[in-house]
Amino acid sequence: MALLVSLGLIMFDEVTEKSITSLQDKIDIIVYFNTNTPEDQILSIKQSVESLSEVKNVEYVSREQALQVFKNRHQDEQSISRAIDIVGENPLEASLNIKAFEPNQYAIIAESLNNQTFKGFISEVSYDKSKVAIDRLSAIIEYINRGGLALTILLTIIAGLIVFNTIRLAIYSNRDEIGIMRAVGASNALVRGPFMVDGIVVGVLAAICSLIVAAPALSVVSPYLNKFIPGLNISAYFYSNLISFLGWQVLLGAGIGTLSSFLAVRKYLKN
């Protein structure tokens, strides 16, 4: 149970990371340029924006690309297609799609775009319209981080209590044997030895069993998670890191088994 909790924490961390990444990918701000702005000037501004430490990625969308995307999106709406043909020229503006490393950095980026050097070329920055949505998504990401940390701490404590109390019960059931060994002069190391070896063996077996139990469970859960978090395949992540998980679970199982045995038997060695 303790090792399943440990493995669950690793899976939960992956789900949390993908959730945050998915949310952050939905956030951006768009800078629209006046239709008479030269492309060289737009590319120069793009370079200036890319030089900001808060900027993760900048995508340039030319007027021609914007028009093509617009036509593809409304290809089944004849009235819109006719309206474009009647206008004759491309009415759409070139733009820069800007993504930041963190949601709270968009305000800094928007502020840098409001300087006098750029104002003559920029018609609109979408940050003011998107500010409420960005702030809400930032709050959600913050809640996910805090909730993940709290759950990690809680499950770690539960896992430790499970192991410690289980081994204490096993040692309590053998208290007469410990008493006899002490009576015949066995050293503390000799008394602890069998229980610590038992803890290591049980830890290794538990590590293998935890992976056997987790594999089908993750295969069942994975499609449902993928619907909510695109790009997340928790089952594939599990199998691609199976050897690493096995090594971690064996080390953790043997470690907590040994430590818990050492601590639990200490009470009887003091009597």
Stockholm file with secondary structure:
# STOCKHOLM 1.0

chainA/1-271         MALLVSLGLIMFDEVTEKSITSLQDKIDIIVYFNTNTPEDQILSIKQSVESLSEVKNVEYVSREQALQVFKNRHQDEQSISRAIDIVGENPLEASLNIKAFEPNQYAIIAESLNNQTFKGFISEVSYDKSKVAIDRLSAIIEYINRGGLALTILLTIIAGLIVFNTIRLAIYSNRDEIGIMRAVGASNALVRGPFMVDGIVVGVLAAICSLIVAAPALSVVSPYLNKFIPGLNISAYFYSNLISFLGWQVLLGAGIGTLSSFLAVRKYLKN
#=GR chainA/1-271 SS CHHHHHHHHHHHHHHHHHHHHHHHHTCCEEEEECTTCCHHHHHHHHHHHHTSTTEEEEEEECHHHHHHHHHHHTTTCHHHHHHHHHHCSCCCCCEEEEEESSGGGHHHHHHHHTSHHHHTTEEEETHHHHHHHHHHHHHHHHHHHHHHHHHHHHHHHHHHHHHHHHHHHHHHHTHHHHHHHHHTTCCHHHHHHHHHHHHHHHHHHHHHHHHHHHHHHHHHHHHHHHHHSTTCCHHHHHHHTHHHHHHHHHHHHHHHHHHHHHHHHHHHHHC
#=GC SS_cons         CHHHHHHHHHHHHHHHHHHHHHHHHTCCEEEEECTTCCHHHHHHHHHHHHTSTTEEEEEEECHHHHHHHHHHHTTTCHHHHHHHHHHCSCCCCCEEEEEESSGGGHHHHHHHHTSHHHHTTEEEETHHHHHHHHHHHHHHHHHHHHHHHHHHHHHHHHHHHHHHHHHHHHHHHTHHHHHHHHHTTCCHHHHHHHHHHHHHHHHHHHHHHHHHHHHHHHHHHHHHHHHHSTTCCHHHHHHHTHHHHHHHHHHHHHHHHHHHHHHHHHHHHHC
//
